[in-house]
Amino acid sequence: MATNSLPLEKTQEDDIKIGQVTPIAVAHFVHDTYTGFIAPLLPLLIEKLSLSLTAAGSLTAIMQLPAMLNPFIGYMADKVSVRYFVILAPGITATLISSMGFATSYYSLVLLLLATGISVAAFHAPAPAMIARVSGRRVGLGMSIFMASGELARAAGPLVAVWAVSAWTLEGIWRTMFFGWATSFILWLRLRDISARTEKPDSLRNLIPMVRILFIPLAIFLLFRNLLYVSLTTFLPTFLNSEGISLALAGISLSLLELAGVAGAMTSGPLSDKLGRKPILLAATVSASLFTFAYLNIDSRLAIPILLALGFSALSTTPVLLAMVQDQMPKNRAMGNGIFMALAFFLQSMSMLLVGYLGDRFGLRTTFTFSAIIALFSIPVIYFLPNKPGDDPYM
């Protein structure tokens, strides 16, 4: 199959190719809309299957377990084109997620989400690398567009999920899968001629220094950040529902948080291109913790503005981190992204279990407060992250 109509390998050009970025971003939006179903449907799944918060937290962790395949998928993507992973993932993920209502036990739901996780991993390893190759030197902007589409999807996901449940019940949401397959067909028309491989990737031996320089401090940063991220993006509807808020309003609150995250993702990447990656990470980390404290203790009339500010800051760091990986591994973009995704998803899975356990033992309000405090421990780690070429070496 021809792969020369859209030359992705011209990475030295300054201008971002919006015409090539857009279909990949659209794929991200549709795909992640379905993964956004899980959080708002947790209260219903908890009730139907008699789950504890620990078991409920394990569901997303289990779905993310196949992310450990991401380095292998990324390594493949640097050598051979895996564009069909991106093309088929929206339809496959849509089918699996929309079948959650048929689960009759915790274990059947686990199997369903494990299969979903494989589809998610197959999409997320090559897609950001494809974005980076068509972004020229504006990798931060490209990653912002890519991640903003994901945040927009997670804003749309709860709304679609609540609407689907209201219209068809939990067992009837299987009807939404057809939107995923329609999107896969459109993506096949648009992406079938786009390659997803690197022309001359570095050998694996040359990547070993990146473990010390990049991935160890990155993992420590994520370790401290993830408790707050997980609390907000997975347990916010359950927390609000436990505080007497209706499921519909709790789902809308999560959508508002994610919608503000779209603005944060669109802003953080371009700013990091101009101001450096690390100053943006520092500002986002501090503000996210402060806005969490405010949201938990503020007058209800100010809840929405604080929630929007919280989403803007807390969900804005991933584009910067992805751009940082692409800065450091220009010849192994997909593999670098795969390693990052594996680290992020593994640590996020562990955080899911911990947040669920803490929620069962101490309550979600206390857990949210604890998570905001722990997030501040990531601040000194930012200093040890590698600098973007041209950044102040002392920042």
C-alpha positions in Angstrom: 0.0 0.0 0.0 1.3 3.4 -0.9 2.7 5.5 1.9 4.2 8.4 0.1 1.3 10.7 -0.4 1.6 12.1 3.2 5.3 12.2 4.0 5.5 12.0 7.8 9.2 11.7 8.0 9.9 15.3 7.3 10.4 16.2 10.9 12.7 19.2 10.4 10.1 21.5 8.8 9.0 24.3 11.0 5.3 24.4 10.1 2.9 22.0 11.7 0.8 20.1 9.1 -2.7 20.7 10.5 -4.3 18.7 7.7 -2.4 15.6 8.9 -2.8 16.4 12.6 -6.6 16.7 12.4 -7.6 13.2 11.5 -5.4 11.7 14.2 -6.8 14.1 16.7 -10.3 13.2 15.7 -9.4 9.5 16.2 -8.3 10.3 19.7 -11.5 12.2 20.4 -13.8 9.4 19.3 -11.7 6.7 20.9 -11.4 8.3 24.3 -15.1 9.3 24.4 -15.8 5.7 25.1 -13.1 5.2 27.7 -14.8 8.3 29.3 -17.9 6.1 30.0 -16.3 4.3 32.9 -16.2 7.0 35.6 -19.8 8.2 35.4 -21.1 4.7 35.2 -19.2 3.5 38.3 -22.1 4.2 40.7 -24.4 2.0 38.6 -21.8 -0.8 38.2 -21.1 -0.6 42.0 -24.8 -1.0 42.7 -25.4 -3.7 40.0 -22.4 -5.9 40.9 -22.2 -5.0 44.7 -18.6 -3.6 44.3 -16.5 -2.0 47.0 -14.7 1.2 46.1 -11.5 -0.8 46.0 -13.0 -3.2 43.5 -14.4 -0.2 41.5 -11.0 1.5 41.5 -9.4 -1.7 40.2 -11.6 -1.7 37.1 -9.8 1.2 35.5 -6.5 -0.1 36.8 -7.2 -3.5 35.1 -8.1 -1.7 31.8 -4.8 0.0 31.9 -2.7 -3.1 32.6 -2.2 -3.9 28.9 -0.4 -0.5 28.7 2.7 -2.5 29.6 2.6 -3.6 25.9 3.1 0.0 24.8 7.0 -0.1 24.6 6.7 -3.2 22.4 4.0 -1.6 20.2 6.1 1.6 20.0 9.2 -0.3 19.0 7.1 -2.0 16.2 5.7 1.4 15.1 9.2 2.9 14.7 10.1 0.0 12.3 6.8 -0.9 10.5 3.7 1.1 10.0 0.9 0.3 12.4 -1.6 2.8 11.1 -4.4 0.2 11.3 -4.0 0.1 15.1 -5.2 3.8 15.1 -7.9 3.2 12.5 -9.5 0.2 14.1 -9.2 1.2 17.7 -12.3 3.5 17.9 -14.6 0.7 16.7 -13.1 -2.0 18.8 -12.9 0.1 22.0 -16.5 1.3 21.4 -17.8 -2.3 21.1 -16.1 -3.4 24.3 -17.0 -0.4 26.5 -20.6 -0.3 25.3 -20.9 -4.0 26.3 -20.3 -3.3 30.0 -24.0 -3.4 30.7 -24.0 -7.2 29.8 -21.4 -8.0 32.6 -23.0 -10.3 35.2 -20.1 -10.3 37.6 -17.0 -8.5 38.6 -14.8 -11.1 36.8 -16.7 -10.9 33.5 -16.3 -7.1 33.7 -12.6 -7.6 34.3 -12.2 -9.7 31.2 -14.1 -7.1 29.1 -11.9 -4.3 30.4 -8.7 -6.3 29.9 -9.6 -6.6 26.2 -10.4 -2.9 26.1 -7.0 -2.2 27.5 -5.3 -4.0 24.6 -7.2 -1.8 22.1 -6.4 1.3 24.1 -2.7 0.4 24.2 -2.7 -0.3 20.4 -4.0 3.2 19.8 -2.0 5.3 22.2 1.5 4.1 21.4 1.7 5.1 17.7 -0.7 8.0 17.6 1.3 10.6 19.5 4.4 9.7 17.5 2.5 10.2 14.3 1.4 13.6 15.7 5.1 14.5 16.5 6.3 13.7 13.0 3.8 16.1 11.4 4.3 18.9 13.9 7.8 20.1 12.7 9.5 22.0 15.5 6.1 22.8 17.1 5.8 19.5 18.9 4.3 21.2 22.0 1.4 22.6 19.8 0.9 19.2 18.1 0.8 17.4 21.5 -1.6 20.0 22.8 -4.0 19.4 19.9 -3.7 15.7 20.4 -4.2 15.8 24.1 -7.0 18.5 23.9 -9.0 16.1 21.7 -8.6 13.4 24.4 -9.6 15.8 27.1 -12.6 17.0 25.0 -13.5 13.3 24.6 -13.4 12.7 28.4 -15.7 15.8 28.7 -18.1 14.3 26.1 -17.8 10.8 27.4 -19.7 11.3 30.7 -22.5 13.3 28.9 -22.9 10.6 26.3 -22.8 7.8 28.9 -25.4 9.5 31.1 -27.6 10.2 28.1 -27.3 6.6 26.8 -28.1 5.2 30.2 -31.1 7.5 30.5 -32.4 6.6 27.1 -31.6 2.8 27.0 -30.5 1.7 30.5 -27.1 0.3 31.4 -27.8 -2.8 29.4 -28.9 -0.9 26.3 -25.8 1.3 25.8 -24.4 -1.3 23.3 -26.2 0.8 20.7 -23.5 3.5 21.0 -20.9 1.2 19.4 -22.0 2.0 15.9 -20.7 5.5 16.2 -17.2 4.0 16.9 -17.3 1.8 13.8 -18.6 4.6 11.6 -15.6 6.7 12.8 -13.2 3.8 12.0 -14.5 3.7 8.5 -14.0 7.4 8.0 -10.5 7.1 9.5 -9.7 4.3 7.1 -10.5 6.7 4.2 -8.3 9.4 5.7 -5.4 7.6 7.4 -4.8 4.5 5.2 -2.0 6.3 3.4 -0.3 7.7 6.5 2.8 5.9 7.7 3.6 5.5 11.4 7.2 4.5 11.4 10.6 6.2 11.8 12.9 6.1 8.8 16.1 5.3 10.8 15.4 4.6 14.5 18.3 4.4 17.0 19.4 1.0 18.3 18.1 -0.2 21.6 21.6 0.2 23.2 21.6 3.9 22.4 18.3 4.3 24.3 19.7 3.0 27.6 20.9 6.4 28.8 17.3 7.7 28.5 16.3 5.6 31.4 18.4 7.6 33.8 18.1 10.9 32.1 14.4 10.9 31.3 12.3 8.0 32.5 13.4 7.7 36.1 12.6 11.3 37.1 9.5 11.2 34.9 8.3 8.1 36.8 8.8 9.8 40.1 7.0 12.9 38.9 4.0 10.8 37.8 4.1 8.8 41.0 3.4 11.9 43.1 1.0 13.5 40.6 -1.2 10.5 39.8 -3.1 10.3 43.1 -4.7 13.7 42.4 -5.2 13.0 38.7 -6.9 9.7 39.4 -9.1 11.1 42.2 -10.4 13.8 39.9 -10.8 12.0 36.7 -12.1 8.6 38.0 -13.7 9.2 41.4 -15.2 12.8 41.1 -18.7 11.5 40.1 -18.7 8.9 42.9 -17.4 11.5 45.4 -20.1 14.0 44.4 -22.8 11.3 44.4 -21.8 10.3 47.9 -22.1 14.0 49.0 -25.8 14.0 47.8 -25.3 15.2 44.2 -27.4 13.4 41.6 -25.7 11.1 39.1 -26.6 13.4 36.2 -25.1 16.5 37.9 -22.1 14.5 39.0 -21.5 13.5 35.4 -21.9 17.0 34.2 -19.3 18.1 36.8 -16.8 15.6 35.5 -17.6 16.9 31.9 -16.9 20.5 33.1 -13.6 19.4 34.7 -12.6 17.7 31.4 -13.8 20.6 29.3 -11.6 22.9 31.3 -8.8 20.4 30.8 -9.2 20.9 27.0 -8.4 24.5 27.4 -5.4 23.6 29.7 -4.1 21.1 27.3 -4.4 23.5 24.4 -2.6 26.2 26.4 0.2 24.3 28.1 1.9 22.8 25.0 2.3 26.1 23.0 3.4 27.9 26.2 6.0 25.2 26.8 7.3 25.7 23.3 8.0 29.3 24.2 8.7 29.3 27.9 10.1 25.8 28.4 8.6 22.6 29.6 9.6 22.7 33.3 8.2 26.2 34.2 4.8 25.1 32.8 4.9 21.8 34.8 5.7 23.8 38.0 2.9 26.3 37.6 0.3 23.5 36.8 1.3 21.4 39.7 1.1 24.1 42.3 -2.2 25.5 41.0 -3.8 22.1 40.8 -3.2 21.4 44.5 -4.4 24.8 45.6 -7.6 24.6 43.5 -8.3 21.1 44.9 -8.1 22.5 48.5 -10.4 25.4 47.4 -12.9 23.1 45.7 -13.3 20.9 48.8 -13.9 23.8 51.1 -15.4 26.6 48.9 -19.0 28.0 49.0 -21.2 26.1 46.6 -21.8 29.2 44.6 -18.2 29.3 43.6 -17.9 25.5 42.9 -18.2 25.7 39.2 -15.5 28.5 38.6 -13.1 26.6 41.0 -13.9 23.3 39.2 -13.0 24.9 35.9 -9.8 26.3 37.2 -8.9 22.9 38.7 -9.5 21.1 35.4 -7.5 23.7 33.5 -4.4 23.2 35.8 -4.6 19.5 36.8 -5.2 18.2 33.3 -2.7 20.4 31.5 0.6 18.5 32.2 0.4 15.5 29.9 1.0 17.4 26.6 4.1 18.9 28.1 5.4 15.5 29.3 4.7 14.0 25.9 6.5 16.9 24.2 9.4 16.4 26.6 9.7 12.7 25.6 9.6 13.6 21.9 12.3 16.3 22.5 14.7 13.7 23.9 13.9 10.8 21.5 13.5 12.2 18.0 14.6 9.0 16.3 12.5 6.7 18.4 9.4 8.7 18.9 6.9 5.8 19.0 9.0 3.7 21.4 9.7 6.7 23.6 6.0 7.4 23.7 5.3 3.7 24.4 7.6 3.7 27.4 6.0 6.9 28.7 2.5 5.5 28.2 3.4 2.2 29.9 4.9 4.1 32.9 1.9 6.5 33.1 -0.7 3.8 32.8 1.1 1.4 35.2 1.5 4.1 37.9 -2.0 5.3 37.3 -3.3 1.8 37.8 -1.5 1.6 41.1 -2.9 4.9 42.0 -6.5 3.7 41.2 -6.1 0.9 43.7 -4.7 3.1 46.3 -7.3 5.8 45.9 -10.1 3.2 46.1 -8.5 1.7 49.2 -8.1 5.1 50.9 -11.7 6.0 49.9 -13.0 2.8 51.5 -11.0 3.4 54.7 -11.1 7.1 55.2 -13.8 8.5 52.8 -13.3 10.2 49.4 -13.2 13.7 50.8 -10.2 12.9 53.0 -8.6 11.0 50.1 -9.0 14.0 47.8 -7.2 16.2 50.4 -4.4 13.7 50.8 -3.9 13.4 47.1 -3.6 17.2 46.7 -0.9 17.3 49.4 1.1 14.4 47.8 1.0 16.1 44.4 3.1 18.9 45.9 6.0 16.4 46.4 6.5 16.3 42.7 7.7 19.9 42.6 11.4 19.2 43.5 11.4 16.4 40.9 10.7 18.8 38.1 14.3 20.2 38.5 15.7 16.8 37.6 13.7 16.4 34.4 15.7 17.0 31.2 15.6 20.4 29.5 14.1 21.2 26.2 16.9 22.2 23.7 17.4 25.9 24.2 15.9 26.0 27.7 17.7 27.6 30.7 20.0 24.7 31.9 19.5 25.9 35.5 15.7 25.7 35.5 
